[in-house]
Amino acid sequence: MVAWVNEPTPARESKVILLGSLIKNGVYLGGIMMWATWPDKEQPRGSPNCYVMVLYQRGVCIIDVSQYPPGEYVPIQISFEYQGLKFYGQTGFTPR
């Protein structure tokens, strides 16, 4: 399982692209769902901020950076469910 953002230190007025993939025996899986959560005052606690289908080997979510203060790390948790098992990963970004 891999998770990453396109820009780990984005400008506050930008957007971050979150990407995640689940890999089995060297093969990137598709057709599964990716859940992603990060701190958001507008989102009910425990609900995923992003719930997307993995297409073309990765799930993709877009995060508006403007709501986060500069210099504070924003953690992102990602999970996949595949064949009855759950896989977890994390990444994040720090606005500048």
C-alpha positions in Angstrom: 0.0 0.0 0.0 1.3 3.4 -0.9 0.0 6.9 -0.2 1.4 10.3 -1.2 0.6 13.9 -1.9 1.7 15.8 -5.0 3.1 18.7 -2.8 4.2 18.1 0.8 4.6 21.8 1.5 1.9 23.6 -0.5 1.0 27.2 -0.5 -2.1 28.0 1.6 -4.1 29.2 -1.4 -3.5 26.0 -3.4 -5.0 22.5 -3.5 -3.2 19.2 -2.7 -3.7 16.0 -4.7 -3.8 12.9 -2.5 -3.0 9.6 -4.3 -3.2 6.1 -3.0 -2.6 2.6 -4.4 -2.9 -1.0 -3.2 -0.3 -3.4 -4.6 -0.5 -7.2 -4.6 2.5 -9.2 -5.7 3.8 -6.2 -7.7 0.5 -5.5 -9.4 -1.4 -2.3 -8.8 -5.1 -3.2 -8.0 -8.1 -1.4 -9.5 -11.8 -1.6 -9.1 -11.6 -1.2 -5.3 -12.6 1.7 -3.0 -10.2 4.0 -1.2 -11.3 5.9 2.0 -9.3 8.9 3.1 -9.7 11.1 6.2 -8.0 14.2 7.4 -8.9 16.9 9.9 -11.8 19.1 8.7 -14.2 21.1 10.9 -16.9 20.8 8.3 -16.8 17.0 8.2 -18.6 14.8 10.8 -16.1 12.9 12.9 -15.5 9.4 11.7 -16.8 10.1 8.2 -14.4 9.8 5.3 -13.5 13.1 3.6 -13.0 11.2 0.4 -14.4 7.8 -0.8 -13.4 7.0 -4.3 -13.0 4.1 -6.7 -9.5 3.2 -7.6 -9.1 3.6 -11.4 -5.9 3.5 -13.5 -4.0 2.0 -10.5 -4.7 4.8 -8.0 -7.4 6.6 -6.0 -7.3 10.4 -6.2 -8.7 13.1 -3.8 -8.3 16.9 -3.8 -7.8 18.8 -0.6 -8.2 22.6 -0.2 -5.2 23.8 1.7 -6.6 27.3 2.6 -8.4 26.1 5.8 -5.2 24.9 7.5 -2.7 27.2 9.3 0.9 27.5 7.9 3.5 25.3 9.6 1.0 22.8 11.0 1.2 19.2 9.7 -2.1 17.9 8.3 -2.2 14.1 8.7 -4.1 12.0 6.2 -5.2 8.4 6.8 -6.0 6.1 3.9 -7.5 2.7 3.8 -8.5 0.0 1.3 -10.6 -3.1 1.7 -9.6 -6.1 -0.5 -10.8 -9.7 -0.2 -12.2 -9.1 3.3 -8.9 -7.5 4.6 -8.3 -3.9 5.5 -5.1 -2.1 4.6 -4.0 1.2 6.1 -1.5 3.9 5.3 -0.9 7.5 5.9 0.7 10.7 4.5 0.2 14.4 5.0 1.3 17.9 4.2 2.4 21.1 5.9 1.1 24.4 4.4 3.6 27.2 4.0 
